């Protein structure tokens, strides 16, 4: 069993709150677009075993809420949550097509 820390509690609350907000019709006002896009990106980058088991195989956090926390993946599937400017730069640098990522997300 892993040690409970403030950092882990904060990440749990971030991910759980954002996931809850995304399940409602008013999510476009509560969860910013760059956060939603990063969620989709993280979802398709996460290991298939994590999706199958319903939790991250590295940290044990519940999927998909862990994908909405600000923390990076411990086994480098994805980095930390970026702010709007950083995310735009990341997308441009890596030539990410959000529509292509959405299609991959919808297939899973």
C-alpha positions as CSV (number, residue, x, y, z in Angstrom):
1,X,0.0,0.0,0.0
2,X,1.3,3.4,-1.0
3,X,1.9,6.2,1.5
4,X,-0.8,8.9,1.5
5,X,0.7,12.4,1.0
6,X,-0.8,15.9,0.5
7,X,0.5,15.9,-3.1
8,X,-1.4,12.6,-3.8
9,X,-4.5,13.9,-2.1
10,X,-4.4,17.1,-4.2
11,X,-4.0,15.1,-7.4
12,X,-6.9,12.8,-6.5
13,X,-9.1,15.8,-5.8
14,X,-8.1,17.6,-9.0
15,X,-8.8,14.5,-11.2
16,X,-12.0,13.5,-9.5
17,X,-13.4,17.1,-9.5
18,X,-12.6,17.6,-13.2
19,X,-13.9,14.2,-14.2
20,X,-17.1,14.9,-12.4
21,X,-17.4,18.3,-14.1
22,X,-16.8,16.8,-17.5
23,X,-19.8,14.5,-17.1
24,X,-22.3,17.4,-17.0
25,X,-23.8,19.5,-19.7
26,X,-22.2,22.7,-18.3
27,X,-18.6,21.2,-18.5
28,X,-17.6,23.7,-21.2
29,X,-17.8,26.4,-18.5
30,X,-16.1,24.5,-15.8
31,X,-13.3,22.6,-17.5
32,X,-11.1,24.7,-19.8
33,X,-10.6,23.6,-23.4
34,X,-6.8,23.1,-23.1
35,X,-7.5,20.8,-20.1
36,X,-10.0,18.8,-22.0
37,X,-7.6,18.4,-25.0
38,X,-4.8,17.2,-22.7
39,X,-7.3,14.7,-21.1
40,X,-7.9,13.3,-24.6
41,X,-4.2,13.2,-25.4
42,X,-3.4,11.5,-22.1
43,X,-6.2,9.1,-22.6
44,X,-4.8,7.8,-25.9
45,X,-1.2,7.9,-24.5
46,X,-1.9,5.9,-21.4
47,X,-1.0,2.2,-21.3
48,X,-3.8,-0.2,-22.5
49,X,-3.3,-2.2,-19.2
50,X,-4.3,0.9,-17.2
51,X,-7.6,1.2,-19.2
52,X,-8.3,-2.5,-18.9
53,X,-7.7,-2.6,-15.1
54,X,-9.5,0.6,-14.4
55,X,-6.5,2.1,-12.6
56,X,-3.0,3.2,-13.3
57,X,-0.6,0.3,-13.1
58,X,2.1,2.5,-11.8
59,X,0.5,4.7,-9.1
60,X,-2.8,2.8,-8.5
61,X,-5.0,5.9,-9.2
62,X,-8.4,5.4,-10.7
63,X,-8.8,5.8,-14.5
64,X,-9.8,8.0,-16.1
65,X,-9.7,10.6,-13.2
66,X,-5.9,10.3,-12.9
67,X,-5.7,11.6,-16.5
68,X,-7.2,14.9,-15.3
69,X,-4.8,15.6,-12.4
70,X,-2.0,18.0,-12.9
71,X,0.7,15.4,-12.1
72,X,2.6,13.6,-14.8
73,X,2.5,9.8,-15.2
74,X,5.2,8.1,-13.2
75,X,6.2,5.8,-16.1
76,X,6.3,8.7,-18.6
77,X,3.1,8.0,-20.6
78,X,2.5,11.8,-20.4
79,X,3.9,14.8,-18.7
80,X,2.4,17.3,-16.3
81,X,-0.7,19.3,-17.1
82,X,0.3,22.4,-19.1
83,X,-1.2,25.8,-19.0
84,X,-2.9,27.2,-22.1
85,X,0.2,28.8,-23.6
86,X,2.4,25.8,-22.9
87,X,-0.2,23.4,-24.3
88,X,-0.4,25.4,-27.6
89,X,3.4,25.3,-27.9
90,X,3.4,21.6,-27.2
91,X,0.7,20.9,-29.8
92,X,2.6,23.1,-32.4
93,X,6.0,21.6,-31.6
94,X,4.7,18.0,-31.8
95,X,2.3,18.7,-34.7
96,X,-0.7,17.3,-32.7
97,X,-4.0,17.1,-34.5
98,X,-6.7,17.3,-31.8
99,X,-9.4,15.9,-34.2
100,X,-7.2,12.9,-34.9
101,X,-6.8,12.4,-31.1
102,X,-10.5,12.7,-30.6
103,X,-11.1,9.9,-33.2
104,X,-8.6,7.6,-31.4
105,X,-10.4,8.5,-28.1
106,X,-13.8,7.6,-29.5
107,X,-12.5,4.2,-30.8
108,X,-11.4,3.1,-27.3
